């Protein structure tokens, strides 16, 4: 099963996505293939589909996620069926494919205008109700098992991007996904807590999420212990990030490769397309050769 995270590095509070990915690798009962769409997370060396962040004056975070979801629908490196993950959601017990097939939601949706998230949710529900669909709140921070064909219908029938709708609520309500209340399978940590408070909030939950407000060192340490990864303090992370040296741009080939990767045309993508067209599973796109040739043709620095 392919698990997909949309990621903006500058929005991260810490190493949430590293812990989220590690939790899936540890607790998912099956093959977990990891894909990140967007920026490269701290210390991540797995499958990345680069996608430049969308900068809009109004609702930039929401529109960026929606642009990435539209991008995912058409991307050949994302399977027809995949699991969409938030970077602050973690598996803390065994999770099976059957668990992910069960859609869970808020037991009751109550209109709220307390923040922008709730305002977008209300706008989404109003449009769904006006078109005769149910208004069940599936936007819970839980993982979503998604089919690309069904997601494509969301973007074809609704102006999700322009109206700034919550795509997950549109997706599940228009497809009539059966649902049950999310608790006790899923729980949320909403306030800054020490270890004892975290344990009390989590209880017997299988998957948990934290609010931005709740992210602190005790929670990070608790997650590391639960998932079995090394704790990295925020101070150490900053120091290590400063040590990261960007690859030098030596010529035109490096510029072209960076530009293609930024819009999702990676070497891996081109290679897979060529293999499909030729029917040869070992076909090579010769992208490395092209990059070297262009660097030699138009060098930016002397060797």
Buried (B, 14 or more C-beta within 10 A) or exposed (E): BBBBBBBBEEBBBBBBBBBBBBBBBBBBEEEBBBBBBBBBBBEBEEBBBBBBBBEBEEBBBBBBBBBBBBBBBEBEBBBEBBBBBBBBBBBBBEBEEEBBEEBBBBEEBEEEEEEEEEBBBBBBBBBBEEEEBBBBBBBBBBBBBBBBEBBEBBBEEBEBBEEBBBBBBBBBBBBEBEBEEBBEBBBBBEEBBEEEBBEEBBEEBBBBBBEEEBBBEBBBBBBBEBBEBEBBEEEEBEEEEEEEEEEEBBBBBBBBBEEBBEEBBBBBBBBBBBBEEEEEEEBEBBBEEBBBEBBEEEEEEEE
